[in-house]
Structure formats: structure tokens, C-alpha cells
Amino acid sequence: MTETTMAEPEAPAPLLTRLFALRDAEPNIRARDAAEKLGVSEGELLACRCGEDVQRLRGPWGDLIQALPELGRVMALTRNDHVVHEKKGEFGKVSIFGEQMGLVLNHDIDLRLFLGRWHFGFAVAETAGENTRRSLQFFDQNGTAVHKVHLLEESNLPAYDSLVTRFLSPDQSPDMTVLPVPAVPDDQPDSDIDITALRDRWLALKDVHDFHALLKDLGVARVQALRLVGKDLAWRVDPKAFRDAVSAAVDQEIPVMIFAGSPGVVQIHTGQVKTLRDVGPWFNILDPDFNLHLREDHIASAWVVRKPTHDGIVTSLEIYDANNRQIAWLFGERGEGKGERTDWRALAESLEGADA
């Protein structure tokens, strides 16, 4: 008998080759969807284009962020798996606290920065017809996008070019090593939670920013705390409550604050919203300087939440996915040292309760 030798398996095509083939088949595919189809992170998909239309950047990221006001008017984008939050305006009032935290406190671009999650950065120049779309894009150690800054027609292009030159990395390889996205940890059993301490600490709050520390100290997950603390402080409402609340705020001309976060940024819109539109599965706010795109079908639970502060009770509407991860949250507009708007509180408390 003649021996048959097994052929060596064919090596997979390079990621850039597979990306070009996918774009040929689906010219309008978005980067996030392309990454999912190709089985890589969005960051890896961008890195493979280094030497094409992408340049790798280096930190310190706090220094780079402090240079962003030089760009003038831009569009800041923060997203998670379920919502995209886009704000046009200028970076300003930037404060960086070491290598972990930062703030951008302009009225139009308002960010909370968790810089310990920023691991990769790129300058992107994508050609579309006669136009070139330029952006700065940042990713965590898993290759998940934490923040993007897109130039507008009126942005300062020379300042952008100068920033890219200043922060250009000597490493322009197309490879990017990422860590697996960690699994969502299980909640502790409800029986292990000290509900009396939870209520006491909650009722003693003086600042909403202390809420995270409360949860961490007691070892309680966020939605678990909402379930256990008591219906005088948090109660579940219908998943469509976010749409209902935004629609009512439009009708009643109530200015609001809409928060959405990535692993490394919380981005905030403050003011009235006006234009609402459904496009496929997306519920959208489409105002000139603020867009929000929400996959409403991804909302697993919604909660009205009351927290005490120095200025009285503050009421929020919070929406979560099937893994109890926060999608977005909504407040009435409120200035520092001012009490909550009574019209917003009445709106929040009028939302339809969830079925058992």
C-alpha cells in the first residue's frame, strides 16, 4: 500500500486581508460589527491597519487628553454594547489626577475618565470618496473601545496633526496583544448581604458619588442592591421607561442629564432633548449637538432610584442589560448645590411599574 501523507493545514489569511474581503462584501459594515464577524476585538481590527490609514499612539494618556482643547470643536463618542452617546463641542476644563482619573467639565463635553483602563490609542484617517474622516480612538486591555474623538469640518486640523506627531508611537506594527474579556462575576447570595447595613449606609449618603464605595464595602452588586434595599429607595419599572421618560421630558421641556459609560469613560449630556426617532431596533435622540442610539431591546431591567444628598433626594432612572451591567442612566438637570427639579421627580415617580 502507498502511504498517504496528511497535508499541512492552510494558515489563516492575515487579518487585514480578511478585513478587506469583508468590506468588499459589505461596504457599509461598521467597525464593531466587522470585528465581531472576524472574531477579534475592535482594537485588534484597528491595529491591523497600522501602515495603511492608522497610526499607533503612545501615552501618557492624561497628557494627550490635556492637548485635546487645541482641536477646537469635535465630536466625542462613548459607547458600550447597547448604547452610543455622541456630543459635539470643545474639550475644556480638563483635570488629570495621576495615572488613574481625570475630568472634562465643559458644559458640552462632560466626561469622567478612568485612565487606568486606557491601554491603546490610534490616530485614524479613513478616506470616503473625496473626504478624509480623522479620529483619535482609545481602547482598554481587552481591545474594547473606551472613547473616540472625531474631527468635524470646523476642527483645527493643524493642531490634530501636531498632536499625532507629538504622541506617535515608535511601534507601528499591525499586531496587538489583548486579554480576554473577563466574565461577569456572580452576585453573592442575598442571604450573605447585610440588608440593615445597606439601608443604613444608603440613607446616610450625602453625595451620589459615594454610592460605588457603599456597594464595594458591603460586597453587594448594583442591581442586587436595588432589589434588596426597599421600595422606598428603589423600585423596578417597565423596560420601556427610558423611552417614556425621555419622551415626557421632551413634551414637558424638562432639561435632563443622560449618562452612558464604556470601561474607561462616563459621558454626560445636560440640557433639553428635542428630536426622537426609531430606526430599526434603535431608539434615537437626534439633536444637532447630541445624539444617543439605544438598543431598546437589550434593556433587561429598569429602576427608579432615590439617593439622599446634602441637597436633598436625587432621583434617577437606570437601565441594565441581561448581565445586570449598567447601560445608561437619567437624571433631571441639577446644578451643584441645588435641589432636584420637582417636575423631573414627578415624572420619574409616574413611570409605569414593571410586571412581577
C-alpha positions in Angstrom: 0.0 0.0 0.0 1.1 3.5 -0.7 1.4 5.7 2.4 -0.8 8.8 2.3 0.7 11.9 3.9 -1.6 14.4 5.5 -1.3 17.9 4.1 -0.4 20.7 6.5 -3.5 22.9 7.3 -3.5 26.1 5.4 -2.5 29.1 7.5 -5.4 31.6 8.0 -5.3 34.7 5.9 -3.9 37.8 7.6 -6.5 39.8 9.5 -6.1 42.8 7.1 -6.8 40.6 4.1 -9.9 39.2 5.8 -11.0 42.7 6.7 -10.6 43.9 3.0 -12.6 40.9 1.8 -15.4 41.6 4.3 -15.5 45.3 3.3 -15.8 44.2 -0.3 -18.8 42.1 0.6 -20.3 44.6 3.0 -19.1 48.1 2.1 -21.1 49.8 4.8 -20.3 47.5 7.7 -19.4 49.3 11.0 -16.1 48.6 12.7 -17.6 47.0 15.7 -19.8 44.6 13.6 -16.8 43.8 11.4 -14.7 42.9 14.4 -17.4 40.6 15.7 -17.7 38.8 12.4 -14.0 38.3 12.2 -13.7 37.0 15.7 -11.4 39.8 17.0 -11.7 42.9 19.2 -12.4 46.3 17.7 -8.9 47.3 18.8 -7.2 44.5 17.1 -9.1 45.3 13.9 -7.8 48.8 14.0 -4.3 47.8 14.9 -4.0 45.6 11.8 -4.4 48.7 9.6 -1.2 50.3 11.0 0.8 51.3 7.9 -2.4 51.8 6.0 -4.7 54.5 7.4 -4.0 54.0 11.1 -1.1 55.2 13.3 -0.4 53.9 16.8 -0.2 56.4 19.6 1.5 56.3 23.0 0.7 58.0 26.3 0.7 59.3 28.8 -3.0 59.4 28.0 -3.5 62.2 30.6 -1.1 64.4 28.7 -2.8 63.6 25.4 -6.2 64.5 26.8 -4.9 67.8 28.1 -4.0 68.6 24.5 -7.5 68.0 23.1 -8.8 71.5 23.7 -6.4 72.6 20.9 -8.5 70.7 18.4 -11.4 73.1 18.8 -14.9 71.8 18.1 -15.1 68.0 17.8 -17.4 65.1 18.4 -16.8 62.9 21.5 -18.2 59.4 21.4 -18.5 56.9 24.2 -20.4 53.6 23.9 -21.0 50.2 25.4 -22.6 47.1 23.9 -26.1 48.7 24.0 -25.9 52.5 23.7 -23.9 55.1 21.8 -23.5 58.6 23.3 -22.2 61.4 20.9 -21.6 65.0 21.9 -20.3 67.9 19.8 -18.4 70.6 21.4 -15.0 71.6 22.7 -12.8 69.9 25.3 -12.1 72.3 28.2 -11.7 72.4 32.0 -9.6 69.3 31.8 -8.2 67.9 35.1 -5.9 64.9 35.3 -5.3 63.2 38.7 -2.2 61.0 38.3 -2.4 57.9 36.0 -5.9 56.8 37.1 -8.5 59.5 37.0 -9.5 62.6 35.1 -12.3 65.0 34.4 -13.5 67.1 31.5 -16.1 69.6 32.8 -17.1 71.7 29.8 -20.9 72.0 29.5 -21.0 70.5 26.1 -18.3 67.8 26.5 -18.6 66.4 30.1 -16.6 63.3 30.9 -15.4 61.2 33.9 -12.2 59.5 32.9 -10.9 56.2 34.4 -7.4 56.3 32.8 -6.3 53.0 34.4 -8.5 51.4 31.7 -6.8 53.2 28.8 -4.2 50.9 27.2 -4.1 51.5 23.4 -4.6 54.6 21.2 -4.7 55.2 17.5 -5.0 58.1 15.0 -7.3 57.1 12.2 -7.6 58.8 8.7 -10.3 57.0 6.7 -11.0 58.1 3.1 -14.6 58.1 2.0 -14.9 59.4 -1.6 -13.2 62.8 -1.6 -13.3 63.2 2.2 -11.0 62.0 4.9 -12.5 61.3 8.3 -10.0 61.8 11.1 -10.4 60.5 14.6 -8.5 59.5 17.8 -9.6 56.2 19.2 -8.7 54.6 22.5 -9.1 51.0 23.8 -8.8 49.0 27.0 -6.6 45.9 27.6 -9.3 43.8 26.0 -9.4 45.8 22.8 -12.8 47.3 23.8 -13.3 50.9 22.8 -13.3 53.3 25.7 -13.5 56.7 23.9 -13.3 58.2 20.4 -12.8 61.8 19.3 -13.9 62.6 15.7 -12.8 65.7 13.9 -15.5 67.9 12.4 -15.2 70.2 9.3 -14.5 73.1 11.6 -11.9 71.3 13.8 -8.3 72.6 13.9 -6.5 70.2 11.6 -3.0 71.6 12.1 -3.4 71.1 15.9 -4.6 67.5 15.2 -1.5 66.8 13.0 0.7 68.3 15.7 -0.9 66.2 18.4 -0.5 63.0 16.4 3.2 63.8 15.8 3.8 64.5 19.4 2.2 61.3 20.6 3.2 59.0 17.8 4.5 55.6 19.0 7.7 54.2 17.7 5.9 50.9 17.4 3.8 50.9 14.3 3.4 47.1 14.0 0.0 45.8 13.0 -0.1 43.3 15.9 -2.0 43.9 19.2 -2.0 41.6 22.2 -5.2 41.8 24.1 -6.6 40.0 27.2 -9.9 38.1 27.1 -12.9 40.0 28.3 -13.5 38.8 31.9 -16.7 37.0 32.8 -19.3 38.9 34.7 -18.9 37.9 38.3 -21.8 36.2 40.1 -23.6 38.1 42.8 -23.1 37.0 46.4 -26.1 35.1 47.7 -28.8 37.5 49.0 -28.5 35.8 52.4 -24.9 37.0 52.7 -25.9 40.7 52.3 -26.4 42.7 55.4 -29.6 44.5 54.3 -29.8 46.6 57.5 -26.3 47.9 56.9 -27.2 48.5 53.2 -30.3 50.6 54.1 -28.5 52.5 56.9 -25.5 53.3 54.7 -27.8 54.3 51.8 -29.9 56.6 53.9 -26.8 58.2 55.3 -25.5 59.2 51.8 -24.5 62.8 51.4 -23.2 62.6 47.8 -24.2 60.3 44.9 -20.6 59.8 44.1 -20.2 57.8 47.4 -22.6 55.1 46.2 -20.0 53.0 44.5 -17.9 52.8 47.7 -21.0 51.8 49.6 -21.6 48.8 47.3 -17.9 47.8 47.3 -17.7 48.0 51.1 -20.8 45.7 51.5 -19.9 43.3 48.7 -23.2 43.9 47.0 -23.8 44.1 43.3 -25.6 47.1 41.9 -28.9 45.6 40.7 -28.8 43.3 43.8 -28.7 46.4 46.0 -31.7 47.9 44.1 -33.6 44.7 44.7 -32.8 44.5 48.4 -32.8 48.0 49.7 -36.6 48.5 49.9 -39.1 50.0 47.5 -39.0 53.4 49.2 -35.5 53.8 47.8 -35.5 51.8 44.5 -38.3 50.1 42.5 -38.5 48.4 39.2 -40.3 49.9 36.3 -41.1 48.7 32.8 -38.1 48.4 30.4 -39.7 51.0 28.2 -39.5 53.5 31.0 -36.4 55.1 29.5 -38.2 55.9 26.3 -41.2 57.1 28.2 -39.2 59.3 30.5 -37.2 60.9 27.6 -40.5 61.4 25.6 -42.2 63.0 28.6 -39.1 65.3 29.2 -39.4 66.4 25.5 -43.1 67.1 25.8 -42.7 68.9 29.2 -39.5 70.7 28.2 -37.7 69.3 31.2 -33.9 69.5 30.9 -32.2 66.3 31.8 -28.8 64.7 32.3 -28.1 61.5 30.3 -25.1 59.3 31.3 -23.6 56.4 29.4 -20.3 54.7 30.0 -17.6 52.5 28.5 -15.0 50.6 30.5 -12.9 53.8 30.7 -15.3 56.8 30.4 -18.6 58.1 31.6 -20.0 60.7 29.2 -22.8 63.1 30.1 -25.3 65.2 28.2 -27.0 68.1 30.1 -29.9 70.0 28.7 -33.2 69.6 26.9 -33.6 67.0 24.2 -36.0 67.5 21.3 -35.8 65.1 18.4 -36.7 61.4 18.9 -36.7 58.8 16.2 -36.9 55.0 15.9 -34.6 53.4 13.3 -34.8 49.6 13.2 -34.1 48.3 16.8 -32.6 51.6 17.8 -34.3 54.3 19.9 -32.5 57.6 18.9 -32.1 61.2 20.1 -31.0 63.2 17.1 -30.4 66.7 18.2 -27.8 69.0 16.4 -25.1 68.6 19.1 -26.2 65.5 20.9 -27.1 62.0 19.5 -28.0 58.9 21.5 -28.6 55.5 19.9 -30.1 52.9 22.3 -30.8 49.2 21.6 -34.0 49.3 23.5 -34.5 45.5 23.0 -31.3 45.0 25.1 -32.8 46.5 28.3 -33.5 43.7 30.8 -34.5 45.9 33.7 -35.1 49.5 34.6 -35.2 51.1 38.0 -36.2 54.4 39.6 -33.7 55.1 42.3 -33.6 57.6 45.2 -30.4 58.7 46.9 -30.0 61.2 49.7 -27.5 64.1 49.2 -26.6 67.3 51.0 -29.1 69.0 48.7 -32.0 66.5 49.3 -33.2 63.4 47.5 -31.8 62.9 44.0 -33.9 60.6 41.7 -32.5 58.6 38.8 -33.8 56.2 36.1 -31.3 53.4 35.5 -31.4 50.7 32.8 -29.5 47.4 32.8 -28.7 44.5 30.4 -29.3 40.8 31.0 -26.0 40.6 32.8 -27.0 43.4 35.2 -24.5 45.8 33.6 -25.5 49.4 33.5 -26.5 50.6 30.0 -27.4 54.3 30.7 -28.9 56.4 33.5 -31.0 59.5 33.5 -31.5 62.4 36.0 -33.2 65.8 35.9 -30.7 68.6 35.2 -29.3 69.8 38.5 -26.6 72.2 39.4 -24.1 71.8 42.2 -25.6 72.9 45.5 -29.2 72.9 44.1 -32.1 70.6 44.9 -33.8 68.3 42.4 -36.3 69.7 40.0 -39.8 68.9 41.2 -41.1 68.4 37.6 -38.4 65.7 37.0 -39.1 64.0 40.3 -42.8 63.8 39.5 -42.0 62.5 36.0 -39.8 59.7 37.4 -42.3 58.7 40.1 -45.1 58.5 37.5 -43.3 55.8 35.4 -45.2 52.6 34.8 -44.2 49.8 37.2 -42.8 46.5 35.9 -44.8 43.3 35.8 -43.7 40.9 38.6 
